Amino acid sequence: MRTFLAIDLPDGLKDQLAARQDDLKIGRHVPPENLHLTLAFLDDQPVAALQELNDALETLRADPFALQIEGFATFGRAAPRVVFADLVDTGPLLDLHRRIRSRCHGAGIVLPRERFRPHVTIARFGTGAGPDETRRLARFLEGNAGFRPWPVPVEEVVLFQSILSGAAPVYEALSRYRLDGRPVYDPD
């Protein structure tokens, strides 16, 4: 099962990011319902490993903190590949990421060693933005440098299944883990 752990964003922030996407007339936009902050991409995992991870994540605790987005940035210097909402003051988020990696490792899920740069992807360019797209992207970044929505409290981590489909993947929440340890109410 193809899965990842993430912070789901509230609908109000997704709406604000979608409005900014409307200003970005280039790239493949991430559908608003798919906007999230990935903490760990788990790739394909057997159900037994996910169950062991579930047990480990049920004990996950973290002090309250908030996500603060400020402006946008890109990955890929000469030919940008990704446009993302940038985050400030990510110390507590980095700590949460370390705790999650540790629990994944304890459950036998080996994650690639890579630098973690927390972000919310809003658009992608397959092999990279071309010269015209790069100029338009520079105008978008400059025009949205002051974008700073309200801080978002982080209360839980979500285990998502990623179901690949034609246009965009479908993300289905499998489990939610409250950082304060209270049970998650799930009406389903």
N, C-alpha and C positions, 0 to 999 in steps of 0.2 A: 504494500500500500504506500503510495507516494504521499509524504506528509511533511509538515513544517510546524514549528512553534512560533507564535507571533503575538503581537499586541494588536487587537482589533481596534479600529478607530470609531469613535461615535459618529452617528449619521450627520450631525451638524458639521463636523470637521470634514467628513467625506464630501459634503455639499460644497464647502468652501474650496476644497482642492479641485473638485470638478469644475467649479466656476473658473478657476485659474487655468485648467486644462483647455477650456473654451478659448482662452487667449493664446494658447499654444497650438498653432494651426499645422504643426508638423509632428512627425513621429507616430508611433502606435500608442495610443493612450490606454492606460490601465483602466478598465471599467470601474466606476466609482464604488460599486459593491465589493470590489477586490482590493481596495486600498487598505494597507496594513503596514506594520513594521515587523519585518522578519527578525526573529531572535536566533533561530537555528533551522536550516533546511536539512531535513532528515533523509531525504530521497526515498527510495523504496525500502520499506522495512517489513519484516514478517510480523504478523499479529502478536506473536509471543513476545517479541522485543518491545512492541508498543505497549503491551500490558505491563511489562516490567517497568517501562518508563512511566506509565500512568501511576503505578504504585510509588515511584520515587518522586514524581511531581506533586502528589497529594500532600507531601510534607514541605513543599516549597513555601518559604516565607520571605518577605522583603518589607522594608520600611516604605511607607507611602512616598510617592514622588509624582511629579507631573512631567509630561512631554511638552517641550516648547519648540515649535517650528519657527524658523526665521529664514525666510527667503528660500531660494532654490539653487541647486548646483548640478554638476554633471560628473559622471564617470567617463573617462576616456578623454585625453587632452586634445590631441590633434583632430580626432574624429569622434566626437561624443557618442556614446552608446546608450546612456541612460540619463534621464532628467529626474531629479528627485527633490522632495521637500527636505531641507536641511534642518538639523536639530542643534540646539544649544544646550549647554550644561548637561552633558550625558553621563556624568559620574555614576549616579544611581542606576542608570540603564546598563552601563558597562558591568556593574556589579551583578545585576540580574542576569545578564548574558553569561557571566562566569559561572554563576550558580546553576544555570540551565545546562551549560556544557558539562559541568561536573556530574549532574544527574544523568545526562545522556551517556556519558562514559561509564558510569556505574551500572547502567542498564545494558551495557554491551553495544551501544550505538556509537560508532567511531565517526566523528565529524572531521572534515578536512581542516587542517591548520591554515587559517587565513585571518587577516586583520579584519576586525569587526568595525564597520563604519555605519552606525545606525542612521537609517534614512527611510523615507517613504517614496517608493518609485511611482512617478506619475506618467512617464512615457519612455518608450524604448525606440532605438534606431537599430535595425538588424546588424549591419556590418559597420555602422557608424554614420554620423550625419555628414552629408556632402557640404561643399562650400556654401551654397545658397542657404541650406538648412542651418549651417553653423552661424551665419550672419543673423538669420531670423531668431535663432536660439539666443544669441547674445543680446538682442533687443528684448526678448522675453525675460531673461535673467536680470537685466538692468531695470526693466520696468516693474519687476516684482521683487526687487531686493528688500523692500520694506514690508513684505507680507509677514505678518506676525499675528496669527489668530490667538484666541484665548488658550492658556495652558490646558492640557488634557490630563486629568488624574489617571494614573495607571493603577487599576485595581485587580487585574487578572491577566493570565497568560492563556492563550487558546491553542489547542492542538487541532490543526486543520488537515483535512485530506485534500489533496489537489487532484482533481479529475480533469485530465487533458481532454479538450474537445476542439472543434473546428477553429473558431475565432479566438476565444480566450478560455483559460482554464476556469473551472467551477470550483470554488472553495467551500467545503462543508465542515462546519465545526464538529469535531468528534468529542472533545472534552474541554472543560474550562477549569482553571485552577486559580482560585482567589488567593491573592498574596497575603491577606490577613488571616487565612485559615478557615474562614466561615464557609459553610457549605454553599454550593452554587444551586440556586433554584432552577430547575429545568422542567417546564410544564409538559414536555413531550414524553 
